[in-house]
Amino acid sequence: MPKYEHVEHGEHAEHGGIFGRSLGRLVGRAAPAVMRNIETEALVESLDVDAIVDALDVDALIARVDVNRIADRLDLDLLVSRLDVNAIADRLDLDLLVSRLDVNAIANRLDLDALVDRLDVNRIADRLDLDALLSEMELIPLMSRGTQEMALSTLDLARRQLVRLDGAGSAVVDRVLGRSGADAVLGPAAALQSDAPIPEGLPTRRDVSGHFAGPFSRLVSHALDASASVALFGLAGAVLGFFYDAITRDERQLTIAPWLGWTLFAIWVFLWFWLPLAATGRSPAKALVGLRVLRGDGTRIGPWRALVRVLCLPWSMALLGLGLFGIVLGRRRRAMHDVIADTVVVYDWGTRRAEQPVPLRARLAARRSAEESVAAASTT
């Protein structure tokens, strides 16, 4: 009996295989015709995507996904090469993305202490090239430029105060002598640059480059020149005496004849005033205060004219300084040695404008004038 059952079962299996192959061939022939007759768009529209999503168990689907196997089969280089970064960037709305970011929530969830603890400061310092960083920052040139600008600003501030005193003194002298400011001679035509206020709002300063220098600026420059020349002469004598003692090892103090000392001092003072004056038109202190010596017509002074001026300078200071009164009383602010050598002293701050602060009365007058102009314009 079992033998017949076995034979019968084999016959059924054989018939089932023949049927399956026939059904497969039938479906394979019929499927293309059926697909041609199906309206794909109507079929997609008839699908209820929401119902499919609701029926889909996403957790179970994700649980069945083998992420490691997908990652092993994924060719990242090929994927990145096919990405069009420019197209993605064009379609990305950064404003919308930033507006959706909750910075406060991110900051609250960020553990700064843990982040700092994970930083290896020593390793960062070892990898940091401070020399290259400083060279790129140009810190030293920046500091030197800042220090230079600060020094020049401080120097210009002191110069402006001297020019202010010169202007006030000249105004007093003109009032006492009954001279009109409209008739005043500002300076030699070849040296004058501008007499207009600096055009920034209400006038606070005006350019006095090339104007005749007043008595206070000249007095300060001469006092500085005299003090510096005497101090440096004494310092040079002390240095020479030190080296003489060190070389000769003589316990006796080095002394020279008084006439020789005064002769050397006179030569030193002469060279102090004449050499820089002949070369640049300034003594060291005049360069500091912002003054320059020119010929009477405003052109550059030469060595011979500078020599005459320096030799005549002591005569201006003789007789209680009577030769210096022209700096205060004269329209061209010239002392006796200036008249003899045909020279003038003017304000000259080099590449920067020589500036005079405008008096408060002039500022208020300019403000009233501006207000009246605005009022007249509004009424018309």
C-alpha positions in Angstrom: 0.0 0.0 0.0 2.7 2.5 0.8 4.4 1.8 -2.5 1.3 2.8 -4.5 0.9 5.9 -2.4 4.5 6.8 -3.2 3.9 6.4 -6.9 0.7 8.4 -6.7 2.4 11.2 -4.9 5.2 11.3 -7.5 2.6 11.5 -10.3 1.0 14.4 -8.6 4.3 16.2 -8.2 5.1 15.7 -11.8 1.7 17.0 -12.9 2.1 20.1 -10.5 5.5 21.0 -12.0 4.2 20.7 -15.6 1.2 23.0 -14.5 3.5 25.5 -12.9 5.7 25.8 -15.9 2.7 26.2 -18.2 1.3 28.9 -15.9 4.5 30.8 -15.9 4.8 30.7 -19.7 1.2 31.9 -19.9 1.8 34.8 -17.4 5.0 35.8 -19.2 3.2 36.1 -22.5 0.1 37.8 -21.1 1.9 40.3 -18.8 3.2 42.7 -21.5 -0.2 42.9 -23.1 -1.9 43.5 -19.7 0.7 46.2 -18.7 0.1 48.0 -22.0 -3.6 48.2 -21.3 -3.1 49.4 -17.7 -3.3 53.2 -17.1 -0.4 53.8 -14.8 -1.5 57.3 -13.8 -5.0 56.1 -12.9 -3.5 53.3 -10.9 -1.3 55.6 -9.0 -4.1 58.0 -8.3 -6.3 55.2 -7.0 -3.6 54.3 -4.5 -4.3 55.6 -1.0 -0.9 56.5 0.1 -2.0 57.6 3.6 -3.6 54.3 4.2 -0.5 52.5 3.1 1.7 54.7 5.4 -0.7 54.1 8.3 -0.6 50.3 7.6 3.2 50.3 7.3 5.1 49.3 10.4 8.1 51.6 10.1 9.7 50.3 13.2 9.5 46.8 12.0 10.8 47.8 8.6 13.8 49.7 10.1 14.5 46.7 12.4 14.8 44.4 9.4 17.2 46.8 7.6 20.8 45.7 8.0 22.5 49.0 8.1 26.0 47.6 8.2 25.4 45.5 5.1 24.1 48.5 3.3 27.1 50.6 4.3 29.4 47.9 3.1 27.8 47.8 -0.3 27.5 51.6 -0.6 30.2 53.3 -2.7 30.6 56.7 -1.0 33.1 58.0 -3.6 30.7 57.3 -6.4 27.8 58.8 -4.5 29.7 62.0 -3.7 30.9 62.3 -7.3 27.3 62.3 -8.5 26.1 65.0 -6.1 25.7 68.4 -7.6 26.8 70.6 -4.7 26.0 73.8 -6.5 22.5 72.7 -7.4 21.9 71.7 -3.7 23.3 75.1 -2.5 21.0 77.0 -5.0 17.9 75.1 -3.7 18.9 75.5 0.0 17.2 78.4 1.8 19.7 79.3 4.4 17.5 82.1 5.9 14.7 79.6 6.4 17.1 77.0 7.8 18.6 79.5 10.3 15.2 80.8 11.3 14.2 77.3 12.3 17.3 76.7 14.4 16.7 77.2 18.1 20.0 78.6 19.2 18.9 78.8 22.8 17.9 75.1 22.8 21.3 74.2 21.2 23.2 76.3 23.8 21.2 74.7 26.7 22.0 71.2 25.5 25.7 72.0 24.9 27.9 71.0 27.8 30.7 73.6 27.6 32.5 72.1 30.6 32.7 68.7 29.0 33.8 70.3 25.7 36.6 72.2 27.4 37.7 69.2 29.4 38.1 67.2 26.1 40.3 69.9 24.6 44.0 69.1 24.8 45.4 72.7 25.2 49.0 71.5 25.3 48.6 69.6 22.0 47.0 72.7 20.4 49.8 74.9 21.7 52.4 72.4 20.3 50.8 72.5 16.9 50.5 76.3 16.9 53.2 78.2 15.0 53.3 81.5 16.8 56.0 83.0 14.6 54.0 82.4 11.5 50.8 83.7 13.2 52.6 86.9 14.3 54.2 87.4 10.9 50.8 87.1 9.2 49.2 89.5 11.7 52.1 92.0 11.2 51.7 92.9 14.9 55.0 94.6 15.3 54.6 97.0 12.3 51.0 97.6 13.5 52.3 98.5 17.0 55.0 100.7 15.7 52.6 102.5 13.4 50.2 103.0 16.3 52.9 104.3 18.6 54.2 106.7 15.9 50.7 108.0 15.2 50.1 108.6 18.9 53.4 110.4 19.3 52.7 112.6 16.2 49.2 113.4 17.5 50.6 114.4 20.9 53.2 116.6 19.2 50.6 118.2 16.9 48.5 119.0 20.0 51.4 120.8 21.6 52.1 122.7 18.4 48.5 123.8 18.1 48.5 125.3 21.5 51.6 127.3 20.7 49.9 128.5 17.5 46.9 129.4 19.6 49.1 131.5 21.9 50.8 133.1 18.9 47.4 134.1 17.5 46.2 135.5 20.8 49.4 137.5 21.3 49.2 138.9 17.7 45.6 139.9 18.2 46.5 141.8 21.4 49.4 143.6 19.7 47.2 144.5 16.7 44.5 145.9 19.0 47.0 148.0 20.9 48.7 149.3 17.7 45.3 149.9 16.1 46.0 147.6 13.2 43.2 146.0 11.2 43.2 142.2 10.8 42.2 142.6 7.2 45.5 144.4 6.4 47.6 141.6 8.0 50.3 139.9 5.9 49.9 136.2 6.5 53.1 134.9 5.0 55.3 134.8 1.8 53.2 134.0 -1.2 55.4 131.1 -2.3 55.0 129.4 1.1 51.2 129.9 1.7 49.0 126.9 1.1 45.5 127.7 2.3 43.8 130.1 4.7 40.4 128.3 4.7 39.0 126.4 7.8 39.1 122.6 7.6 35.8 121.8 5.8 34.2 119.5 8.3 31.1 120.9 9.9 31.6 124.0 12.0 35.2 125.5 11.7 37.4 124.2 14.6 40.8 124.6 13.0 42.3 126.5 10.1 45.4 125.7 8.0 48.3 128.1 8.8 51.0 126.4 6.8 53.3 129.0 5.5 52.1 131.8 7.8 54.6 133.9 9.7 55.4 132.2 13.0 54.5 134.1 16.2 56.7 135.0 19.2 55.7 132.1 21.5 56.6 129.3 19.0 59.9 131.0 18.2 60.7 131.6 21.9 60.0 128.0 22.7 62.1 126.7 19.8 65.0 129.0 20.7 64.9 127.9 24.3 64.9 124.3 23.4 67.8 124.8 20.9 69.9 126.6 23.6 69.1 124.0 26.3 69.8 121.0 24.1 73.1 122.4 22.7 74.4 123.2 26.2 73.3 119.9 27.6 74.9 117.9 24.8 78.1 119.9 25.0 78.4 119.1 28.7 77.6 115.5 28.1 80.3 115.2 25.4 82.8 116.8 27.7 81.9 114.3 30.5 82.2 111.3 28.1 85.6 112.5 26.8 86.8 113.0 30.4 85.6 109.4 31.3 87.5 107.9 28.4 90.6 110.0 29.1 90.7 108.7 32.7 90.1 105.1 31.5 92.9 105.2 29.0 95.6 107.2 30.9 94.6 106.0 34.4 95.6 109.4 35.6 94.1 110.4 39.0 94.3 114.1 38.2 91.2 115.6 36.7 91.4 116.7 33.0 91.3 120.4 32.7 91.6 122.8 29.8 92.2 126.5 29.5 89.1 128.6 29.8 89.6 130.3 26.5 89.9 127.0 24.8 86.7 125.7 26.5 84.7 128.8 25.4 86.1 128.6 21.9 85.0 124.9 21.6 81.6 125.8 23.0 81.2 128.7 20.5 82.1 126.4 17.6 79.7 123.7 18.9 76.8 126.2 19.2 77.6 127.6 15.7 77.6 124.2 14.1 74.4 123.3 16.0 72.5 126.1 14.5 74.2 126.5 11.1 74.5 122.9 9.8 70.8 121.9 10.0 69.7 125.3 9.0 71.8 125.3 5.8 70.7 121.7 5.0 67.0 121.7 5.8 66.0 125.3 6.9 65.4 124.1 10.5 67.3 123.8 13.7 66.6 120.6 15.7 64.1 122.5 18.0 62.5 124.3 15.1 61.8 120.9 13.5 60.2 119.8 16.7 58.0 122.8 17.1 57.1 122.9 13.4 58.9 125.9 12.1 61.1 126.5 9.0 63.4 129.4 8.0 62.9 130.6 4.4 64.1 133.5 2.3 62.0 136.7 2.3 60.3 135.6 -0.9 59.3 132.2 0.5 62.0 130.1 -1.3 64.6 127.8 0.3 67.4 129.3 2.3 70.9 128.6 1.2 74.1 127.9 3.2 75.5 131.5 2.8 72.2 133.1 3.9 72.0 130.7 6.8 75.6 131.6 7.8 74.7 135.3 7.9 71.6 134.6 9.9 73.5 132.5 12.5 76.3 135.1 12.9 73.9 137.9 13.4 71.7 136.0 15.9 73.9 137.1 18.9 73.5 140.8 18.0 69.7 140.5 18.0 69.9 139.2 21.6 72.3 142.0 22.7 71.1 145.2 24.4 68.4 143.4 26.4 67.0 141.7 23.3 66.0 144.8 21.5 66.7 143.1 18.2 63.9 140.6 18.9 61.1 143.1 19.3 60.3 142.8 15.6 59.0 139.3 16.2 56.2 140.8 18.4 55.6 144.2 16.7 56.4 143.6 13.1 53.9 142.4 10.5 56.3 139.9 9.1 57.5 138.8 12.6 61.1 139.3 11.8 64.0 139.9 14.3 67.1 141.9 13.4 69.0 138.9 12.2 66.1 138.0 9.9 66.1 141.5 8.5 69.9 141.4 7.9 69.8 138.0 6.3 66.4 138.6 4.5 64.8 135.6 6.0 61.4 134.8 7.6 60.2 132.0 9.9 56.9 130.2 9.0 54.9 127.3 10.3 55.7 124.1 8.5 54.7 120.7 9.9 56.1 118.7 7.1 53.6 116.4 5.4 50.8 117.4 7.8 48.8 120.6 7.9 49.9 123.3 10.4 46.7 124.0 12.2 45.4 126.8 14.4 42.4 126.2 16.6 39.6 128.6 15.7 38.6 130.8 18.7 35.3 130.1 20.4 33.9 133.5 19.3 34.5 132.6 15.6 32.9 129.2 16.1 29.8 130.7 17.7 29.6 133.3 14.9 29.8 130.5 12.3 27.1 128.6 14.1 24.8 131.6 14.1 25.5 132.2 10.4 24.7 128.6 9.6 21.4 128.7 11.6 20.4 132.0 9.9 21.1 130.4 6.4 19.0 127.4 7.3 16.2 129.7 8.5 16.3 131.8 5.4 16.3 128.7 3.2 13.2 127.3 5.0 11.3 130.6 4.7 11.9 130.8 1.0 
